[in-house]
Amino acid sequence: MSEKKLTPKCVSESRVVLSTLLNPEHANALGNVHGGVVMKLVDEAGGLAAMRHARQPVVTVAIDSMTFDEPIYVGNMITLTAELTYTGRTSMEVRVSVTAEDPLTGSTVPTNLAYLVYVAIDRQGRPSPVPPLCVETPEEELRFRQAQERQIERKKRHQREQALGERRDAPDKG
Ligand SMILES: CC(C)(COP(=O)(O)OP(=O)(O)OC[C@H]1O[C@@H](n2cnc3c(N)ncnc32)[C@H](O)[C@@H]1OP(=O)(O)O)[C@@H](O)C(=O)NCCC(=O)NCCS
């Protein structure tokens, strides 16, 4: 059966900008903000952007790149910007950048960059088609091409890992 053609949506239509204050309960043993707290916020912002694009529930299928470039301190306000970079048939890659601001001085520093892949799912939990992404600027076009290459690499890696896993799980016939 042929699929219904979905209207393309632009990057700006699903962009999410999320700011929050980081408190002592978010600290690690060193007194800085725990990396896991930032990862959770990154996944939330990325998931929201994907949901706004698809207007369907989404699940995270891959987080294969996240950098921690600068520490974030308790008392900082962080701002996460999540933008779609790529859509496949049912998958979406989202770029999430994070900056930390000292609200007393106003000094701002980029702290993290992550790429995550989400898949839209239907009521049965099966992958569901998403609107194609329309890219409007040369930067968005470049990001789309780079994301497409990353997605090809992810699929190859996933297939390699599955093949290896299957061999590991296979009964030893020796
Ligand atoms: C997401 C899920 C439904 C996909 O199921 P699946 O059987 O792999 O489905 P498909 O093979 O049809 O893949 C669906 C899409 O995901 C992409 N995909 C699957 N595994 C991927 C991976 N490791 N990395 C990147 N993309 C991946 C496929 O390329 C495909 O994209 P496309 O439709 O745009 O071409 C399934 O893997 C799942 O339920 N995972 C658990 C998700 C979860 O619980 N997340 C954490 C909580 S939110």
PDBQT file of the ligand as one rigid body, heavy atoms in Angstrom, charges set to zero:
ROOT
HETATM    1  C1  LIG A 201      12.881   2.502  17.551  1.00  0.00    +0.000 C 
HETATM    2  C2  LIG A 201      12.387   1.089  17.198  1.00  0.00    +0.000 C 
HETATM    3  C3  LIG A 201      10.858   1.069  17.259  1.00  0.00    +0.000 C 
HETATM    4  C4  LIG A 201      12.857   0.826  15.760  1.00  0.00    +0.000 C 
HETATM    5  O1  LIG A 201      12.522  -0.487  15.456  1.00  0.00    +0.000 OA
HETATM    6  P1  LIG A 201      13.259  -1.255  14.239  1.00  0.00    +0.000 P 
HETATM    7  O2  LIG A 201      12.739  -2.619  14.188  1.00  0.00    +0.000 OA
HETATM    8  O3  LIG A 201      14.739  -1.032  14.327  1.00  0.00    +0.000 OA
HETATM    9  O4  LIG A 201      12.674  -0.472  13.008  1.00  0.00    +0.000 OA
HETATM   10  P2  LIG A 201      13.325  -0.217  11.616  1.00  0.00    +0.000 P 
HETATM   11  O5  LIG A 201      14.430  -1.159  11.314  1.00  0.00    +0.000 OA
HETATM   12  O6  LIG A 201      12.178  -0.107  10.648  1.00  0.00    +0.000 OA
HETATM   13  O7  LIG A 201      13.971   1.230  11.786  1.00  0.00    +0.000 OA
HETATM   14  C5  LIG A 201      13.167   2.375  11.927  1.00  0.00    +0.000 C 
HETATM   15  C6  LIG A 201      14.038   3.585  11.694  1.00  0.00    +0.000 C 
HETATM   16  O8  LIG A 201      14.984   3.685  12.750  1.00  0.00    +0.000 OA
HETATM   17  C7  LIG A 201      16.296   3.773  12.218  1.00  0.00    +0.000 C 
HETATM   18  N1  LIG A 201      17.189   3.097  13.145  1.00  0.00    +0.000 N 
HETATM   19  C8  LIG A 201      17.027   1.888  13.713  1.00  0.00    +0.000 A 
HETATM   20  N2  LIG A 201      18.085   1.617  14.511  1.00  0.00    +0.000 NA
HETATM   21  C9  LIG A 201      18.900   2.688  14.437  1.00  0.00    +0.000 A 
HETATM   22  C10 LIG A 201      20.155   3.025  15.048  1.00  0.00    +0.000 A 
HETATM   23  N3  LIG A 201      20.778   2.205  15.882  1.00  0.00    +0.000 N 
HETATM   24  N4  LIG A 201      20.704   4.202  14.743  1.00  0.00    +0.000 NA
HETATM   25  C11 LIG A 201      20.096   5.067  13.908  1.00  0.00    +0.000 A 
HETATM   26  N5  LIG A 201      18.903   4.816  13.307  1.00  0.00    +0.000 NA
HETATM   27  C12 LIG A 201      18.331   3.639  13.574  1.00  0.00    +0.000 A 
HETATM   28  C13 LIG A 201      16.206   3.069  10.873  1.00  0.00    +0.000 C 
HETATM   29  O9  LIG A 201      17.257   3.484  10.030  1.00  0.00    +0.000 OA
HETATM   30  C14 LIG A 201      14.852   3.512  10.395  1.00  0.00    +0.000 C 
HETATM   31  O10 LIG A 201      14.944   4.837   9.890  1.00  0.00    +0.000 OA
HETATM   32  P3  LIG A 201      14.172   5.319   8.544  1.00  0.00    +0.000 P 
HETATM   33  O11 LIG A 201      12.749   4.810   8.624  1.00  0.00    +0.000 OA
HETATM   34  O12 LIG A 201      14.213   6.798   8.589  1.00  0.00    +0.000 OA
HETATM   35  O13 LIG A 201      14.933   4.740   7.400  1.00  0.00    +0.000 OA
HETATM   36  C15 LIG A 201      12.974   0.007  18.159  1.00  0.00    +0.000 C 
HETATM   37  O14 LIG A 201      14.372  -0.097  17.926  1.00  0.00    +0.000 OA
HETATM   38  C16 LIG A 201      12.728   0.346  19.620  1.00  0.00    +0.000 C 
HETATM   39  O15 LIG A 201      11.620   0.235  20.111  1.00  0.00    +0.000 OA
HETATM   40  N6  LIG A 201      13.800   0.731  20.347  1.00  0.00    +0.000 N 
HETATM   41  C17 LIG A 201      13.693   1.114  21.733  1.00  0.00    +0.000 C 
HETATM   42  C18 LIG A 201      13.462   2.603  21.867  1.00  0.00    +0.000 C 
HETATM   43  C19 LIG A 201      13.449   3.028  23.295  1.00  0.00    +0.000 C 
HETATM   44  O16 LIG A 201      12.902   2.358  24.132  1.00  0.00    +0.000 OA
HETATM   45  N7  LIG A 201      14.102   4.185  23.569  1.00  0.00    +0.000 N 
HETATM   46  C20 LIG A 201      14.325   4.659  24.908  1.00  0.00    +0.000 C 
HETATM   47  C21 LIG A 201      13.130   5.242  25.537  1.00  0.00    +0.000 C 
HETATM   48  S1  LIG A 201      12.458   6.606  24.674  1.00  0.00    +0.000 SA
ENDROOT
TORSDOF 0
